Every structure is written in structure tokens, then in C-alpha cells.
């Protein structure tokens, strides 16, 4: 991993990690657009065509039967089912704290104002099934929607070469989703966004995927809502001289193994720690099954950034705005107060980032590539809509009528002013 000690090198590195996920590529954008338009026009026919082409899977019905879900879920080990149950319990418990409720109040004139909270009616969940399959994605995307009160959840997961992942099916069964389709890629996103003869359109699409899935989600945004455009995974560890090098190295590698574009960064005030971490990385990387991926990730998007003091260390943290932030300092509970931008924060040496990926409870769908400056983790609040409630009395109307007329006049909207004036005339106010 490169060591960065001056501001110029730091600025160059920031540009490198920002640029790595800003461009989908012309081919990805063009192909995704073609697929979306074809599905929009031809429905099931187009979905079947692209499923055949890209997943090498002949599928005329798309719908995965409950029997298939049960069959493959039954092929998983008891140890996995126990881990699944533990994770579901903790994820539900955490997300239940996020539930919002409708509220209203009356002012002194009897005017009632408030906000009505309603769940989205129908949500589409995309679960990857290509190079890797992630049952944890089922849990993190479905459970908050269920807690929010979403009535219909449609889940799409590809079956490449007709292969069904039993662990994903076990997760699907465990959370109780029954509407499952064996399709993936941009065609799945288009099918959920616009609907087909088989698949009813949804109100929102959530879930991670490859570049084609991400590009398609971006293109259908506005027709439906989406969660975020997820970039490559990333971790930043802020550490001082009290941190344990072995823990740091292990956690940096846990992100680097995701893919070649993952970013693993250590920001530290301790030069002695740097040498220890480098030695640990050298030793540990040789034992990894995904060694080549890890090496590529660390060489291209990994760095050890030196900071003069704690203030500078967290200035770097807030500018990078990492997806995952681990704080391994003498007083992490104090230092977290310095954090302005991060997707998820892990405090102390026992809060390893992989705990958050699976079983801690908070959602692992997090903002990447600096977007933690303005995005939040996926949660129950992403599956609701808020409606304003306005109920005026005659006294309340009289109180603000002149102000509304004046504002409408300044904006040159005569009909707006007349909407108030007609009521004033009815009251004998004009």
C-alpha cells in the first residue's frame, strides 16, 4: 500500500478513488438503455431473450415456485440456518427502532397540521446471483421494507446457467418473500420498473448489482424510486499508536477481497503503527484465496495516509466520507464526535466491519464514493412516504389570507390570489 505524507499526493489519491466508480462506460450505458427500451416495449419476450443471452438460462415463466424455494432452502446446513436466524433477529430489532408514525397538532386558532406516514405499496428487491451470491442482501433489503409495512415485495435474482443458490433461497424462505423471479441484470430492473405481462411494476427498486444493474437503476429513476447507486466497497480505519496492527490489517483485507476496485485506507498519527501494519499485510495476504484480487485492490486503491494529529486525521475522514469507518484510537467514543461523514461507524477493536455486513443489526446498504456527505444507510424510512395534512378553520384562514395574497401578488400568480380572495368575499372580508 502506498504511503501518503504530503497534501499533493493526498489530492491525487482522492481523485483516483473518486474516479474509479464515476463512469459506467459507454458500452454499459448503451447496452442498458437498449435492454430497458426493449423490455418496456416487449415485456416478457425481451426479458426471456436477455435471460437466455446473459444467464444462459431458458426460462419461460420467470416465477420461482414455492416448491423450488423450499427444495433448495432445505439443502443448506443447520449452522447456516442458525446464523441466518441470529442475523434476522438482530436486523429486525435494530430496524424496528426506525419506525416513523403519523403526527398532527392544532394551533391557537384551531388549525390542524400534520404528517401522514404510509408505506409504499410495492417494492422490488434485486439480489445478485452472478459471480457471487449474497443471502445477506435478502435480509438487509427485505426486512426494513417489511417493518415499514410494504404489502408487496417482488424479488429478482438471476440463476446463471440455471444454477440456484440454496443459501439465497434459504434467506428468501426465512424472511417470507413468496414473489420471486429468476431474472437478473438490466432486464430485471426494467421489468420491475415498467412491468411486463408476468411482473407487476413496483414503486421502488432496492438492492446491489453489477454495472449494468447500477446503470439501469439510474436510468429508471423517476419512473420509480431507487435506493442508491452503489459503488465499489470501501473501508477507512482511523487509528493511533494504541491500535492493534493485526486487527487493522485483517479489516483492510476484508474489504480488499470484495473486488479489484474496492478501497482500503488507513489514516494514522503513528509512524510505528505503519510498519507493523505493512508487515501484517505481507504475511496475511499470502494466505488468502482471493490473493490476486486483494493485491490489485491494495495497489491501486489502497493507501496509508499520515496525519499530524487527531484533528487532521478526522479532517481526512470527513473529506473521504467512507462507506465503512473504523475508529481504533485510545478514546473512540470521544473521537466519534469528530465524525461528520460516514456510512457506518465501528468503534473500538472489537467492532470489526464484517459484523456490520451480516449480523450486527444496522443495514449494510451504505453510501459509497463520498456520498455519505448527503446519503444515509438503507432503512425503514426508505420504504415510507410522507403526506402533509392541512386542515384550516375559518379563524385560521382569516389569519393568513392577506399574507398569502401578498405572496401570490409578488410572484405574479393572480389565480393563486383569487383562490384566497373568493373566500374572503364569501366571508364579507372584501
N, C-alpha and C positions, 0 to 999 in steps of 0.2 A: 504494500500500500504506500502510495506517495505520502510524504510528509510536507505539510504546508506551514510555512513560518512567516511569510510576508503577505501583505494585502494584495499585491498584484497576482500572485499565484492563487490566492483565495478567490479572487474575482474570476479568474479563468476557469477554476474548478466549478464554481457556481454556474457559470454559463454551460459547461459541459453537462452537468446533471440536469439542468433545466431543458436543454435542447434534446435530451435523449428520448423524451416522450411527447414532444410538442407536434410532431409531424407523423401522420399515419402513412404517408407515402401515396403517390399518385395512383398506383395500381390498386391499393386497398380502397381508396376513396371511390375510384371509378367502378370497381367491381361491386362494392357495397351498394352504390347508387343503382346500378343495373339490376341487382338482385331485388332491392327494395321495390323498384318500379314494376318489376315482373310479378312479384308476389302481390303487390297492390292491384295489379290488373287481372292476374290469372289465378290467384288464390292457391288452392290445394295443388293444382297442376305444377305450378312453379316451385312450391315447397318440395314436392316429390322429386322434381327434376334436380334441384340443388342438393337434396339429401343424398340422392343417388350419386351425384358427381363428386361431392366433397367428403361424404361419410361412407361412400361405397356401401350403401345400405338401402335395399329395396323396401320401401315402407308405404303402403297404400292407405293405411288408416291413421298413422301418427300416434293415436291414443294408446298409451300403455295400459294394459288391463290390470285390474287389482290382483288377478292371479299371478301375473308376471312380477309385480311388486312383491307380493308375498313369497313367491318362489325364490327370488334372488336375495331378498332380505334374510331368508332362512338359511342361506349359505354362509353367513358371517359368524365369527367366533363369539362366544359368550363374553370374552374380555372386551371385545369391541362394543358389544351392546351395553355392557356395564359402563364403559367410558362415555358412550353416547347418552345414556340416561343421566349420568352425572352432569355432563355438559348442558343438556337441555334444562335440567333443574336450575342450574346457576344462571343460564342465559334468561330464562323466564323470570326468575326472581329479580334480576337487575332491571330488565325492561319494564316490569310492572311498575317500577318507581317513576317511569316517564309518562304515564297516562295523564292526559290533559282532560279537563272537564269543562263543560259549558258554564258560563257565568253571566250575571247581569246585576245591575244596580239601578236605583232611582235617585234622581237629584231632588233638590228642594221644591222644584216645580212639578214633580211627578213624572218627569221624562224618564223613560226606561231605556237604558242602553246595555248592550251586552255582546257576547260572542258565543255562537253555537258551534260546538265541536261535533263533527260527523266523520266516520271512517270512509275511506274510499270504497267504492262498491266492488271493484275487481282489479286485481294486481297480477302482473306477470313476473315470474321469477326465472332468471336464467342461471343454470348451473353448468359449469364447464365439464366436458367429458372427452376431451381430445388427448393431449399429451399427458394430462394428469386429471384425476377426478377428485373432487373435494366435497365429502359429505358435510364438512363444517359450513360450507356455503349454503347448504339447505337450511341448516339451523339458524344461521345469522340473518338470512333474508326472510325466512318464513315466520319465525317466532314473533318478531316485532309487529308484523302485519296482523297476525292472529290476535295479539294482545290489543292492538288498535281497534279490532272489531271488523276487519275486512271479511266480507262474506264469501267471496270467490277468489281463490288463488290458483292460477294456472302455472305449472312448472314445465319448463322446456330443458331437456338435457339430451345431448347427442349420443347416439350409440354407434361409434365408429366401427366399421366392418361388422356391424350387428352385435358387437360385444356390449353386454350390460354389466355395469359396475355394481356388485352386490352391496357395497358399503353405502353408495349413494341411495340405493333402493331401501336399505335399512333405515337411513335417515329420513327418507320420504315417508316411510311407514310410521316411524316413531313420532313425527310431527303431525301426521294425519292428513297429508295432502293426497287427494284422490284424482285430481285432474292433471295428468302427466302426459307430456308429448315427447316422442323420441326424435326430436329435431334440434339442430344447433345452428351456429353461425348467423350471418346476417339474415338468412331466410326465417329463422326463428324470431328474431327481433321484429322483422316486418310483419310476420303472421300475427304476433301479439299486438302490434300497433294498429294494424288496419283490419285484422280479422280475415278469415277465409271461410270456405264452406264448412270446415270442420272446427276451426278455432275461433271462438268469440273474442272480439277485440277487448283490450284491457284499458285501464285508466292510467296505469303507471307500470314501468318496467324497471326492475332492480336486478342486480347480480353481475358478477365479473365475467370477463370473457377475453378472447384474443383480440387482435387489432381490428378484425372485421366486425366483431360484435360491438366493440367500442365505437367504431366509426358509424355503424348502423344506429346505435343508440343516440349518437349525436345528431344524426340526420332526421330521426323521427321525433326528436324533442320538439314540443309544441303541438304535435298531434296527440302525443301522450306525454306525461311527465316521466323523468328518469331520476335515478339516484345521483350518481356522479360518473364522470369519465375517468375510470381508474387507470393510473399509470403503473409503471414497474414498482415493486415493493421497495421500501427503504427503511433504514434504521439509523438513528443518531444516538450515540452514547456520550453523555456529558459526565466526565469523571475527573476526580482529583487524585492526590497521592494515596488516599485511603482505599481506593478501589482495588479489586482483585483482578489481575490480568487474565487469569484463566476464564473467569466468568465473562469478561469483556470479549475476549477472542471467540468464545463459543457463541455468544449472541451475535457478533458481527457475521460469523459464518452462517448462522441460522437464516439470515436474510439473503446472503450472497448465493445460497443454493437454490433460491427461487428460480432465477433465470439470469441470463448474461447481462441484462440491463438493470438488475437490482443494484441499489446503492447502500453501502455500509460505511458509516463515518464515525470516527471517534474525535471528539473535541475535548482537549485536556489542558490542564495547567501544569502537569507533571512530566518532565522530560524523562525521568527514571521509569515512569509507567510505560512510556512509548516503547522502550527497548524490551520490556517484559512482554508486552502485548505482541510485538513482532515475533518474538521467539515462540510464543504460544501458537500464533497463527501458522508459522512454519511447520511446527510439529503436528498440529491438528489437521491441517489441510490434506496431508498425505493419507489420512485415514478415511476420507470422505468418498462415497460412491459417486458423487457428482463433482468430483475434483476439478475437471476442466471448466465446467460452468462457473464454479466458485472462483477459480483463478481469473477468468475473463472478467467477472463482475468486479473483483477487488482491484485488478489492474486498471480498469477503465473508469469505474465509478466509485471506487473506494478511496478514502483519504484519512490521514491523521492530521488534525488541524490543531496547531499550538495556540494557546490563548495566554495572555499576560496575567490575567486574574479572573476571578469568578464573574465579574461584570462583563468582560469581553467574551467569556465563554458563552454566556447566555444571550449576548447580543448576536453571536453567530447562530445559536439555536433558533432564535426568533426570526432571523432573516431566512434561514433554510426552511423553517416551518415543516419539520419532518412528519412523516406518517406515524412512525413509532419513535418515541423519545424515552430513553432510559436515563435516569439520574442516579449515578453511583458516586456520591460525594459524602463527606462527613455528616452533613445535615440535609438529606434530600427533602424532608418535609418542609424545611425552611426554604430551600432553593427553588422548590416548585412555584413559589410565589413570583419568581422572576420570569416564569414561562408565560408568554403571550400567545404563541402559535405552535400548536402540535395537535396531531390527530388523537393520539392516546399517550398518556404519560405513565411510565412504570418507575416506581420509587424504590430504591434500595436494591441490594444484591440478590434478594430472593424473588424479586418481581421480574422474572425472565420474560422476554417478549412473547415466546411461544405459548405461555399461559393464556395470553390475550387472544391468540389465534384460535384457541379451542374451548377452554373450559372456565376461564376466569369469570365471565359473565357479560362484560361490556362487548359491544359489537366490534367485529374485526373488519367491517367495511368502513374504510377510513380515507380521508382526503390525502392525495399524494402530490408530489411535484410542486410543493409550496402552496397548494390550495388550502392548507389548514389555516391560512390567513383569513379565509372567509367561508369555508365549508366545515361541517360538523360530521361526526360519525353517523352512520345509519341508525335510526331509532324509531320508536313508536310514533314520534311526531312527524315522520316522513310518510306515514300512511293515513293521515287525517287531513281534513280540510276545515278551515275556519270561516264561518259566515258571520258577518256583523249583524247585530239586532238593533233596530232603531224604532222606538215607539213613543211619539210625541203627544203630549197633552196640548190643549188649546193655550194654556198659560205658557207652556214651553215654546210653542210656535211663536207666540207674540214676542217672547223674549229675544229670539234671534232672527226674526223675519227681516228687520231692517238691515242687519249685518249681512245676511245672505243676499238681499237685493243689491247692496252696495258692492259686494264682491263680484256678483254677476255683471254689474254695470262696468266695473273696471276691466273685466275680461271681455266685454263686448258681447255677452251672451244674453240677448234680450228675452228669449223664451224661458231661460232659467229664472230671470227676474219676474216674468209674468206668472210663472208657476206659483210664486210666493204672493204676488200682488192679487191674483184671483181669490186667494183665500183671505187676504186682508180685506178685500171688498165684501166678501161674504160675512165678515165679522163687523162690518161698518167702520173699519180702520182707515179707509181711504174715502 
